[in-house]
């Protein structure tokens, strides 16, 4: 009998050892299988922490050499000398403008010494300076292109002066005002453009700068 009981005990399967239900329901601890997480910052905080960079495209005085400044400043003489005849009424009314521009008299005489001189200077500025990327910096080429575009725009007041030239009345006063406005614009462009170039800064003339920007690579 004892032998039979012992056989039954030996042959009966042992109960499987199951973990407690509390352990099965418990979620695995975060970070047990994953690498340790590091504290991160939100994109807003990263942007806020980054120091602002001051950008001023016009202020490049430290990067422009003295020869480039001089060549770029001289380029603005070309449209002014080519359109100086638009100031005949203003110079007659205000003689101090003539005294102010007297130092430019030798350059004006040389410019008008031959009918081909303006055209040759136009070709020189455009092909020898603006299109010559190897010999001249972008600073020089951009300012030379501004001078070329400004001279091209003089075609319109020149055509107007040839087709519309009243001898008196209100029309003559309007014509005189337009001529003086063109001359003053050329004078301001000369002073502002040449002065900025001598300081190593890039001048941007109204109406002209965008057109010059598209032409300069």
Secondary structure, DSSP 8 states (H G I E B T S, - for coil): -HHHHHHHHHHS--------HHHHHS---TTSSS--------HHHHHHHS------TTB-TTTS-HHHHHHHHHHHHHHHHHTGGGGHHHHHH-HHHHHHTGGGHHHHHHHTSSTTHHHHHHHIIIIIIIT-TTTS-HHHHHHHHHHHHHHHHHHHHHHHHHH----SHHHHHHHHHHHHHHHHHHHHHHHHHHHHHHTTB----TTTHHHHHHH--
